Amino acid sequence: MKKSVYAKCPVCGSMLEVNTDSGSIIRHFKPKEHKEGEDSLSTALKDLRDRETKLDESFSKGKDTEKNKSDRLEKIFNEKKEKAQKEKDIRPGLREIDLD
């Protein structure tokens, strides 16, 4: 099983994922570039708020999709139910044992 640790590069400041068995670098995460005079904390808070907004939008979109799916499946079920009641063919299908 691969085990890895995360370490900060002392040269470039990026985050590295290092395999503990071989010592090789698995992934290299580049640091975010900050504009001159920009506070990193306020940037992080802004990113967090943006992410929260995206998650809320995604959640409400998924919620609407599930609601629509439920309505659509109920509509299909009712159509098939009405069709079965009109045809009134309640005979079960042939089984393999019936063919012998």
PAVO-819299 format. One record per residue: residue number from 1; residue in three letters; y, z, x of N, C-alpha, C in turn. Coordinates in steps of 0.001 Angstrom, whole numbers, plus 500000, padded with zeros to 6 digits. Example, Ala and Ser with C-alpha at 12.3 -4.5 7.8 and 13.67 -1.06 7.14 Angstrom:
2
+-----+--------+--------+--------+--------+--------+--------+--------+--------+--------+--------+
: num : residu :    nc2 :    nc3 :    nc1 :   cac2 :   cac3 :   cac1 :    cc2 :    cc3 :    cc1 :
+-----+--------+--------+--------+--------+--------+--------+--------+--------+--------+--------+
:   1 :    ALA : 494310 : 507800 : 513190 : 495500 : 507800 : 512300 : 496700 : 507800 : 513200 :
:   2 :    SER : 497750 : 507080 : 512850 : 498940 : 507140 : 513670 : 500030 : 507870 : 512900 :
+-----+--------+--------+--------+--------+--------+--------+--------+--------+--------+--------+
//
This chain:
100
+-----+--------+--------+--------+--------+--------+--------+--------+--------+--------+--------+
: num : residu :    nc2 :    nc3 :    nc1 :   cac2 :   cac3 :   cac1 :    cc2 :    cc3 :    cc1 :
+-----+--------+--------+--------+--------+--------+--------+--------+--------+--------+--------+
:   1 :    MET : 498841 : 500000 : 500845 : 500000 : 500000 : 500000 : 501237 : 500000 : 500902 :
:   2 :    LYS : 502158 : 499131 : 500584 : 503376 : 499035 : 501379 : 504323 : 500173 : 501010 :
:   3 :    LYS : 504797 : 500829 : 502025 : 505814 : 501856 : 501811 : 507056 : 501381 : 502539 :
:   4 :    SER : 508176 : 501633 : 501934 : 509416 : 501200 : 502560 : 510466 : 502299 : 502448 :
:   5 :    VAL : 511422 : 502229 : 503363 : 512546 : 503151 : 503351 : 513820 : 502326 : 503395 :
:   6 :    TYR : 514889 : 502917 : 502949 : 516180 : 502252 : 502965 : 517045 : 502906 : 504035 :
:   7 :    ALA : 517708 : 502063 : 504796 : 518575 : 502570 : 505863 : 519847 : 501744 : 505900 :
:   8 :    LYS : 520922 : 502378 : 506320 : 522199 : 501684 : 506440 : 522331 : 501156 : 507863 :
:   9 :    CYS : 522679 : 499883 : 507986 : 522842 : 499259 : 509299 : 524120 : 499800 : 509939 :
:  10 :    PRO : 524017 : 500307 : 511165 : 525204 : 500863 : 511812 : 526193 : 499798 : 512262 :
:  11 :    VAL : 525749 : 498545 : 512380 : 526617 : 497479 : 512858 : 527445 : 496879 : 511725 :
:  12 :    CYS : 526753 : 496415 : 510688 : 527471 : 495706 : 509623 : 527677 : 496551 : 508366 :
:  13 :    GLY : 527008 : 497693 : 508247 : 527191 : 498559 : 507091 : 526363 : 498142 : 505889 :
:  14 :    SER : 525473 : 497161 : 506045 : 524658 : 496726 : 504917 : 523434 : 497630 : 504779 :
:  15 :    MET : 522787 : 497555 : 503621 : 521609 : 498359 : 503349 : 520382 : 497522 : 503685 :
:  16 :    LEU : 519425 : 498127 : 504400 : 518205 : 497443 : 504808 : 517000 : 498144 : 504189 :
:  17 :    GLU : 516036 : 497354 : 503717 : 514761 : 497905 : 503270 : 513768 : 497630 : 504390 :
:  18 :    VAL : 513201 : 498694 : 504959 : 512343 : 498571 : 506132 : 510932 : 499016 : 505788 :
:  19 :    ASN : 509944 : 498211 : 506186 : 508541 : 498541 : 506003 : 508182 : 499637 : 506998 :
:  20 :    THR : 507606 : 500750 : 506516 : 507294 : 501870 : 507399 : 506074 : 501605 : 508267 :
:  21 :    ASP : 505177 : 500744 : 507822 : 503979 : 500459 : 508606 : 504289 : 499585 : 509818 :
:  22 :    SER : 505009 : 498480 : 509571 : 505254 : 497522 : 510655 : 506637 : 497664 : 511284 :
:  23 :    GLY : 507566 : 498297 : 510590 : 508928 : 498419 : 511100 : 509767 : 497177 : 510869 :
:  24 :    SER : 509228 : 496215 : 510114 : 509973 : 494983 : 509854 : 510907 : 495148 : 508659 :
:  25 :    ILE : 511951 : 494340 : 508666 : 512934 : 494380 : 507579 : 512424 : 493536 : 506425 :
:  26 :    ILE : 512320 : 494145 : 505263 : 511841 : 493441 : 504072 : 513007 : 492746 : 503372 :
:  27 :    ARG : 514068 : 493499 : 503123 : 515249 : 492939 : 502444 : 516512 : 493413 : 503130 :
:  28 :    HIS : 517540 : 492593 : 502954 : 518852 : 492878 : 503539 : 519871 : 492778 : 502409 :
:  29 :    PHE : 520516 : 493881 : 502072 : 521505 : 493904 : 501009 : 522890 : 493874 : 501642 :
:  30 :    LYS : 523622 : 492805 : 501380 : 524961 : 492679 : 501957 : 525923 : 493646 : 501273 :
:  31 :    PRO : 526813 : 494257 : 502028 : 527783 : 495172 : 501415 : 528834 : 494382 : 500648 :
:  32 :    LYS : 529383 : 495010 : 499630 : 530440 : 494358 : 498860 : 531719 : 494345 : 499674 :
:  33 :    GLU : 532400 : 493242 : 499604 : 533673 : 493102 : 500315 : 534772 : 493755 : 499482 :
:  34 :    HIS : 535561 : 494602 : 500094 : 536686 : 495237 : 499416 : 537973 : 494594 : 499904 :
:  35 :    LYS : 538868 : 494404 : 498972 : 540165 : 493837 : 499332 : 540977 : 494869 : 500108 :
:  36 :    GLU : 541905 : 494393 : 500845 : 542762 : 495266 : 501654 : 543534 : 496227 : 500748 :
:  37 :    GLY : 543458 : 497503 : 501027 : 544194 : 498501 : 500270 : 543536 : 498881 : 498959 :
:  38 :    GLU : 542326 : 498389 : 498702 : 541640 : 498689 : 497454 : 540752 : 499917 : 497652 :
:  39 :    ASP : 540769 : 500794 : 496699 : 539986 : 502014 : 496764 : 538542 : 501714 : 496355 :
:  40 :    SER : 537580 : 502102 : 497165 : 536177 : 501806 : 496870 : 535679 : 502581 : 495650 :
:  41 :    LEU : 536211 : 503766 : 495423 : 535795 : 504553 : 494269 : 536243 : 503899 : 492966 :
:  42 :    SER : 537493 : 503429 : 492934 : 537968 : 502776 : 491708 : 537220 : 501464 : 491474 :
:  43 :    THR : 536864 : 500772 : 492547 : 536076 : 499541 : 492407 : 534696 : 499853 : 491852 :
:  44 :    ALA : 534076 : 500919 : 492352 : 532751 : 501315 : 491868 : 532812 : 501711 : 490394 :
:  45 :    LEU : 533848 : 502433 : 489993 : 533997 : 502818 : 488589 : 534192 : 501597 : 487700 :
:  46 :    LYS : 534977 : 500637 : 488179 : 535193 : 499404 : 487416 : 533881 : 498648 : 487256 :
:  47 :    ASP : 533098 : 498552 : 488337 : 531801 : 497884 : 488268 : 530871 : 498596 : 487300 :
:  48 :    LEU : 530915 : 499928 : 487306 : 530085 : 500713 : 486406 : 530472 : 500471 : 484951 :
:  49 :    ARG : 531764 : 500426 : 484667 : 532225 : 500158 : 483298 : 531833 : 498748 : 482848 :
:  50 :    ASP : 531970 : 497780 : 483770 : 531576 : 496414 : 483444 : 530089 : 496330 : 483133 :
:  51 :    ARG : 529296 : 497013 : 483933 : 527848 : 497005 : 483713 : 527500 : 497663 : 482380 :
:  52 :    GLU : 528189 : 498761 : 482070 : 527953 : 499458 : 480804 : 528297 : 498555 : 479620 :
:  53 :    THR : 529384 : 497812 : 479745 : 529780 : 496879 : 478690 : 528726 : 495798 : 478506 :
:  54 :    LYS : 528237 : 495258 : 479610 : 527197 : 494217 : 479531 : 525928 : 494763 : 478900 :
:  55 :    LEU : 525552 : 495993 : 479254 : 524356 : 496595 : 478672 : 524521 : 496819 : 477168 :
:  56 :    ASP : 525703 : 497263 : 476756 : 525963 : 497455 : 475328 : 525875 : 496139 : 474572 :
:  57 :    GLU : 526458 : 495081 : 475145 : 526398 : 493764 : 474509 : 524960 : 493276 : 474416 :
:  58 :    SER : 524207 : 493456 : 475481 : 522813 : 493030 : 475507 : 521987 : 493807 : 474485 :
:  59 :    PHE : 522247 : 495107 : 474371 : 521527 : 495932 : 473407 : 521817 : 495492 : 471981 :
:  60 :    SER : 523094 : 495280 : 471655 : 523426 : 494883 : 470285 : 522890 : 493484 : 469979 :
:  61 :    LYS : 522865 : 492618 : 470978 : 522299 : 491277 : 470792 : 520802 : 491371 : 470507 :
:  62 :    GLY : 520093 : 492206 : 471269 : 518669 : 492402 : 471052 : 518380 : 493045 : 469708 :
:  63 :    LYS : 519235 : 493971 : 469311 : 519087 : 494646 : 468022 : 519228 : 493637 : 466877 :
:  64 :    ASP : 520225 : 492758 : 466976 : 520416 : 491730 : 465960 : 519233 : 490765 : 465926 :
:  65 :    THR : 518732 : 490414 : 467100 : 517582 : 489507 : 467174 : 516374 : 490131 : 466503 :
:  66 :    GLU : 516120 : 491399 : 466761 : 514982 : 492078 : 466144 : 515157 : 492183 : 464629 :
:  67 :    LYS : 516375 : 492431 : 464179 : 516629 : 492505 : 462740 : 516376 : 491151 : 462101 :
:  68 :    ASN : 516868 : 490095 : 462747 : 516648 : 488751 : 462220 : 515172 : 488384 : 462245 :
:  69 :    LYS : 514461 : 488823 : 463285 : 513032 : 488531 : 463371 : 512294 : 489188 : 462218 :
:  70 :    SER : 512645 : 490425 : 461926 : 512003 : 491151 : 460837 : 512259 : 490450 : 459501 :
:  71 :    ASP : 513502 : 490047 : 459276 : 513840 : 489337 : 458031 : 513094 : 488014 : 457934 :
:  72 :    ARG : 513021 : 487296 : 459055 : 512354 : 485996 : 459066 : 510860 : 486156 : 458798 :
:  73 :    LEU : 510218 : 487141 : 459428 : 508790 : 487366 : 459209 : 508503 : 487808 : 457773 :
:  74 :    GLU : 509389 : 488603 : 457220 : 509214 : 489032 : 455830 : 509333 : 487841 : 454882 :
:  75 :    LYS : 510247 : 486943 : 455165 : 510424 : 485739 : 454345 : 509173 : 484862 : 454412 :
:  76 :    ILE : 508640 : 484670 : 455612 : 507434 : 483855 : 455777 : 506257 : 484502 : 455047 :
:  77 :    PHE : 506136 : 485832 : 455180 : 505063 : 486551 : 454503 : 505143 : 486362 : 452989 :
:  78 :    ASN : 506352 : 486497 : 452432 : 506512 : 486341 : 450981 : 506200 : 484926 : 450534 :
:  79 :    GLU : 506589 : 483905 : 451336 : 506269 : 482521 : 450988 : 504761 : 482297 : 450966 :
:  80 :    LYS : 504058 : 482798 : 451956 : 502595 : 482641 : 452018 : 501923 : 483406 : 450892 :
:  81 :    LYS : 502470 : 484567 : 450557 : 501907 : 485373 : 449474 : 502040 : 484640 : 448138 :
:  82 :    GLU : 503222 : 484054 : 447894 : 503438 : 483290 : 446665 : 502523 : 482074 : 446615 :
:  83 :    LYS : 502360 : 481409 : 447740 : 501487 : 480234 : 447809 : 500045 : 480629 : 447496 :
:  84 :    ALA : 499582 : 481752 : 448036 : 498222 : 482223 : 447787 : 498039 : 482613 : 446323 :
:  85 :    GLN : 499069 : 483198 : 445703 : 498968 : 483580 : 444298 : 498936 : 482354 : 443399 :
:  86 :    LYS : 499660 : 481300 : 443766 : 499660 : 480071 : 442975 : 498316 : 479362 : 443064 :
:  87 :    GLU : 497731 : 479310 : 444238 : 496473 : 478607 : 444427 : 495299 : 479407 : 443877 :
:  88 :    LYS : 495359 : 480704 : 443946 : 494321 : 481608 : 443449 : 492934 : 481245 : 443962 :
:  89 :    ASP : 492846 : 480776 : 445167 : 491573 : 480481 : 445810 : 491228 : 481680 : 446679 :
:  90 :    ILE : 490426 : 482570 : 446119 : 490144 : 483828 : 446781 : 488778 : 483797 : 447470 :
:  91 :    ARG : 488090 : 482673 : 447386 : 486765 : 482603 : 447995 : 486869 : 482788 : 449510 :
:  92 :    PRO : 485974 : 483603 : 450062 : 485987 : 483746 : 451518 : 485443 : 482489 : 452181 :
:  93 :    GLY : 485809 : 482256 : 453381 : 485324 : 481101 : 454115 : 483871 : 481233 : 454481 :
:  94 :    LEU : 483260 : 480145 : 454913 : 481849 : 480165 : 455296 : 481683 : 480926 : 456605 :
:  95 :    ARG : 480626 : 481735 : 456651 : 480293 : 482438 : 457876 : 479131 : 481717 : 458541 :
:  96 :    GLU : 478874 : 481999 : 459783 : 477776 : 481349 : 460496 : 476441 : 481690 : 459868 :
:  97 :    ILE : 476319 : 482900 : 459347 : 475052 : 483319 : 458731 : 474778 : 482550 : 457443 :
:  98 :    ASP : 475830 : 482085 : 456759 : 475668 : 481328 : 455529 : 475133 : 479928 : 455799 :
:  99 :    LEU : 475298 : 479423 : 456987 : 474870 : 478067 : 457300 : 473396 : 477974 : 457629 :
: 100 :    ASP : 472709 : 479099 : 457847 : 471274 : 479070 : 458185 : 470414 : 478739 : 457019 :
+-----+--------+--------+--------+--------+--------+--------+--------+--------+--------+--------+
//
